[in-house]
Structure formats: C-alpha cells, structure tokens
Amino acid sequence: MKYQERKAEDNVSTVMQFVLLGFSDLPQFQGLLFVVFSIMYMIILIGNSLIIIITRLDVALQKPMYFFLANFSFLEICYVSITLPRILVDLWTQDRSISMLDCATQMCFGLMLGTTDECFLLAVMAYDRYVAICNPLHYPLVMNHKMCIQLAVGSWVSGIPVEIGLTCQIFSLHFCDCNQINHFFCDMPPILKLACGDTSIHEVLVYVVTMLVVAVPFVLILASYSKIIFTILRLPTARGQAKVFSTCSSHLLVVLLFFGSATITYLQPKSSHSAGMDKLLSLFYTIVTPMFNPMIYSLRNKDVIAALRKLLLKK
C-alpha cells in the first residue's frame, strides 16, 4: 500500500497518511495485547464512571473536593478514549494507517486533555486542599459553588488555543522519506522525528509550551503542598497530622505519577528520545495512571468507600 507521494523535483516527500507502528514489533502477542487493553479500558470506564456517579448521588460527597474529583474522572475517560479505542482497532484489524488529519486531531485533543486540562485540574485540586487545610474557616466562603464552576471551566478551556496553535505548527512541517510513527498514538516527539530539515525552532516551541502548561501548574501544586505540609507539621498530635494528611495523600500520589512520566517524555531533548522508553512512559501516563486513579482515590478515602458501599447495597 502506498502511503506517500514523492516530489521528484525537490526530493521532498509529501506524506498523505502515517502508519502507527504501535506494538507491531510483538507479532506473537497481538491477541494477548488486545485482551489486556480491552480489560484495562473497561476498568477505566467502570472505575471512573463509579466515581462520577457516587459523587453526584451521595449527599455526603457534595463538597468541592469531590466536585473536582468527578471532573477529573470524566477527564480521564475522555483522555483515554482518544488513544485506547484506536489501539484496539489497530490490534484487531492490523491496519495501522492513519490520515494526517486524524493524526493531527488525535494529537491536538491528547495535548488539550492530557498535558493541559489534567495539569491545571490537578493544580486546582491542590489549591482546594490548601484552602481546606490552611484556611478551614474561610473554606466555605472561598470555595463556593460559583468559584468551583469557574475553576473547573478554566481548567477545561485554558489550554485550547495554545494546543491548537502548537498542533498547527507541528503539522505545517514537511515530512519526508518515512511516514512510520514508532508509537501507539500520534504524539509530538515521534512526529518531530519524521520531519525534514531543521526542527530546532519547533523543539524550542514544544519546550516553551510544556513549561507553561506543565511546569507552571506543577509549581502551583508545590507551593500549595509546601503550605499544607507546614500547616500539618504545626498540629500538636501525630494522629491529627496523619488524619489531615490522609485527605490529600491520594491527590499527591496521582500528581507524582502523572507529572513524573509526562515531564520525562516532553522535556528530554529529541536526540535522547528512545522509542521503547517513550512508549513505556506514554503507556504509563495515558493508560496505567487513569486505570489506577479511581483505586487510589477510593481505597484511601473513607467517604468514597462508604458512598460506594451504600450504592452497591442499594442495588
């Protein structure tokens, strides 16, 4: 099948569609991978949907913390649905071709939901914990319903113009000689590898945008948790410290898992990118982390466990 047309006059190829190599280097495990990813997708959908349902139905969970948690769970469902269904189709049909428009769309939504919305929403959740722990008397006043809506909407839409612009910049490049993306979805590092000529300006642009949408929220999260830890250490008893810290430990663990893998993927130089390591890290923050997030939040939260038990017993 012909995936690219060559301009003979300037020896530059115009790629009409890409090929996602994905896990084609493991031909004997295609069936097993399909089953594993199908199970993971079902776990993600069911786990995050349960979080959304119980935070909406249970009166005890009508608090800003759980409002943001429901938003985060819905975001995870949307984010995973950008990549996993495509992986399953590729594994089932073995047709790994993807048009340039579909590739650009997948990358754009992945950047908007993953590196922007998720980062800002995690920062908002950290701010919520900061106000609750450091300024408990002002918490109902500061985190009122209007403020929660504004923060949630701001998290969802803040990165849209930036990520659309970045996607347009990357896909305005010329792609020559090879149209095979050594990845399981359209992501910036492997696509930049396929570009002809000097891509240093685009790499700098990627780093700048990453610093804005990843580093800035991360600094805000660090500032919030610095205040939180300082406040916790001032509590008189160890039991009180443990009780207060338990309200934010789940969120802190999710922050470390997501930002750790995402930062390594997007901030390392193009020359040091390893296809295998990129796939592993991307698999971690795009699929594995969303799968474990409901477990992390529910297993370490007595209110969520109680609401889930109440829902299951009612059924």
Salt bridges, closest charged atoms under 4 A:
ASP58 OD2 - LYS310 NZ 3.20
ASP90 OD1 - ARG86 NE 3.34
ASP128 OD2 - ARG129 NH2 3.09
ASP177 OD1 - ARG6 NH2 3.47
ASP278 OD2 - HIS273 ND1 2.97
